[in-house]
Amino acid sequence: MSARHSVVVRLAGESGEGVISSGDLLTQAAARGGYSTQTFRTFPAEIKGGPCMYQFRLSDEPIWSHGKDVDLLVCFNQEAWDLNWDSLGAEGSILYDVTEVTIPDEYLDRARPVRMEELAKEIGGSLRAKNMVAVGAVTGVISFDTTPIEELVLRRYAHKEGVADANIAALHAGADEAADLKGRYPLVPPVEVEDDRMLISGNQAIAVGAVAAGVNYFAGYPITPASDILEWLSVRLPQTGGLTIQCEDEIASLASVIGASYAGAKAMTATSGPGLSLMGELIGYAGTAEIPVVIVDAQRGGPSTGLPTKTEQSDLNQALYGSHGEAPRVVIAPVSVEDCFYATVEAFNYAEQYQVPVLLLTDQGLATRLEVIHRPDTDAVELVQRKTSAGIAREDYKRYEYTPDSISPMGIPGEPNGMYVATGIEHNEYGHPGYTPEIHTGMQDKRLGKLEPIRGTSRVATHGEDQPEDVAFIGFGSTFGPVREAVDRLVEQGLSVGAFYPRVLGPFPADRLEAFVARAARVIVPEVNYTGQLARLIRAETGIELESVAKCDGLPFTAEAIFDLVAQEVTA
Amino acid sequence: MSTRKPNDYKSELKPIWCPGCGDFGVLASLYRSMADMDLDPSQTVIVSGIGCSSRLPHFASTYGVHTLHGRPLPVAMGVKLANPDLTVIAVGGDGDGFAIGLGHFPHAARRNVDITYLVMDNEIYGLTKGQASPTSLFEHKAPSTPFGNPEDPLNPLALAIAAGASFVARAASFNTKALTELITQAVEHKGFSYIDAMSPCTTFNNTQDSWKEMVTDVAPEHDVTDRGQAFDLALRGGFALGILYRQERTTQTQRYRAILDKAKPSDVDTMLDGFNARKGAAIGKPS
């Protein structure tokens, strides 16, 4: 078979069988081999038991989505087949555990049994290496060099004698299974491997971005899918002189972050939708007391406990409007793993410059997926410091002073002339409680008005044609990947297509969006939620006609699904 | 010898409390204690929640954070962790601390957060006009308990001791000399110091006269280092004023300092190296 530019593999089985770790292992090995990778995983909300799957797509070229039609489906058990057979492409092949799975007759010609359990028992005396037999079988079918996998296994089990050997033996044994499928999906080897490649997840990119931004204080409460950030920073932040603490709940997390920032720290918390709900009142507080904080929301399926381990983009409204009254905030939605790094730096800069809470919206798909990115250039990171009371005489100091840009000097404890009381009660320029019509109107105007410059200056993400004539896609966050792939394919077909991603959703860059779509026959707004929250926002902020494509199945869009929104019309 | 006077800690704002409110006595004691300790106002942060007593930071010329209802403790913890050189005093009422904010209290105690928490307990919600609070007595009649409070009150002192507070004391707003000294000892204590200051609400729950009759002093033979004795005293009820419990224990600040001291210094570029995916790159710890 001729070599391909892309292969999509899906591993499926029971949580606890090593499906996720196998996917991570293959992805890491592929990244080291010079391939681009995209991954998507789903797992149950329980620790052991319940179906999980890990899909990865490899390519010698840059790729932006995890793929739709699976080339190679690996079933660890019967349920894996039952739940995943319909993801298989028309030419796709199947590897399945011979003792566990029965494949329907019509698929047997492209299905091969693998002695996952048998070989694992034979080699390691238990089922623990079952997943390594599967990994080995995958490497055989996609003609994948096992050396980087062996290196990773040796490293991972460096302290456990015999375990690495058993795993590597299982890997080799697996590679000889399904012998007649060997080399069925050979990948084009990467031509040129750039030197600055990194394999990293969205959560990790945010955590390391926060370090680049100079974070000194992080507080969080465990919640899927944001806990990685808490865990990663628990190790790393002390190495920079900063501090990470796990609090008793999300309220305490954000409250302590507010306290730390009040005392001069750059402070952040990370959570998911349920935690953000609890933080709502404090977001209003930070906005009113004008205290810089960064809040990460790795969205998951809602409402309520919802789908803790599945993806959704349904917290946009909560991010923009959550908290009573009309509370100022900035909302940023990074569009890729790489952007997670830069958006985190931007989040801190907006927070410090405007003395405002900044919400960073990702989602389960983006937060947990492993992607090969260019190493961020830390020398190019520019940091903004907050305006403080330093140098102002005591008698002249007004914490909430009306200024031309509505940004007032913040006193930092220790600074002798900056003493004030931060408060969420309406207050005058000195921070003294005051409820007159003039004070409330003036202060709301100050707090909300100070953010207006962002509307025209925020960094947006675009792809394809500027001011396209046929189709303009508008979205936020993680849908950018599949949309940009679809745009490329539609442009190849001769259509005039472009995508506009505001990134900063509040304040909303309405004028630039209107200019972008001015000539487009169709404006399509894909998003992963039920009510079309972004579409409603655009309708509220602009007068444009648009088509809302909202779905809430817990899964990210595929490039193919986006492509089909337009292609069906082209072919009709 | 102190160079600052109690009046130096007064802000230009006059308290908005009702005449006779116990909180005046607490505030006066706080001014005097801060003067006795000669606290640098710019190195002092008073953190409060919401309620009559939580207005207190506005009446002091120090740094202050008037937070949300129930949230002074985690905010105060953040302030202290971010800058351990600061003196941090959290204040509030019984509704703020023991109803909406109770979830934070045992955690601040067990962590031994190096702050002082001064609660002005009037057994009532004053700001919202007299409803029952978690420390209101059984059968207390209030607008929200017209048939008498059907609930038993919480015992904050016993709770503080059980949760691991390393300094626990009871005071009364009308006994300012003792309260001043207790505040000083609490602030100078290393770790989480809790003062339950009985502070009558003369408008909605005027207990002043009865409390004045009930108060006694903690017996001189009471061993403040004996947690069992302290617990007994807290559970026995009554109004024994003074220190119930005091313990030397490493503070949260010291424990985090130890983590920082042990950490191997690193920087963002070294951290990024851990994600290298170059061909033949040194294999980092699988993440």
Interface residues (C-beta under 8 A of the other chain):
Chain A: D24 L25 Q28 A31 R32 G33 G34 E151 L152 R155 R156 V193 D195 D196 R197 M198 L199 I200 S201 Q204 V208 V211 A212 N216 Y217 A219 W232 R236 P238 Q239 T240 G241 L243 I245 C247 E248 D249 I251 A252 S253 A255 S256 V257 I258 G259 A260 S261 Y262 A263 G264 A265 A267 E281 L282 Y285 A289 V372 R375 P376 T378 G411 P413 G414 E415 P416 N417 G418 M419 Y420 V421 A422 T423 G424 I425 H432 P433
Chain B: L13 P41 S42 Q43 T44 V45 V47 R55 P57 H58 S61 T62 Y63 G64 V65 H66 T67 L68 R71 L73 P74 V75 A76 M77 G78 V79 K80 L81 A82 N83 D85 L86 G103 H104 H107 Y256 I259 L260 K262 A263 K264 P265 S266 D267 V268 D269 M271 L272 F275 N276 A277 R278 K279 G280 A281 I283 K285 P286 S287
